[in-house]
Amino acid sequence: MESVLLVIHLLVVLALIIVVLLQRSEGGGLGMGGGQGGGLVSVRGTANLLTRTTAILATMFFVTSIALAILSTNGNETGSILDVTPSAPSAPVEQEQPAQPGVPLSD
């Protein structure tokens, strides 16, 4: 379920990016949807269509984001690290020290 929703979310993201880039910008930047109004749809109709499509895709983006967040928290029942009581510390293990070399005794 989660993977299907993730794929839908990614498709919505790609469509939203494309629709936003197609819109005519006020400054004449990346607007590829501009030009003469001699097509089937007028410039105003194209702008309304792209605006509605952007709003629908943005709503779908928020819904899928919230659904993915809810699904990701349902599977994990982990608490805070501060909630875990520490175990009693064990006594340190003493290691044997190697014998010191003795001083040679002279006769």
Secondary structure by P-SEA (a helix, b strand, c coil): caaaaaaaaaaaaaaaaaaaaaccccccccccccccccccccaaaaaaaaaaaaaaaaaaaaaaaaaaaaaaaaacccccccccccccccccccccccccccccccc
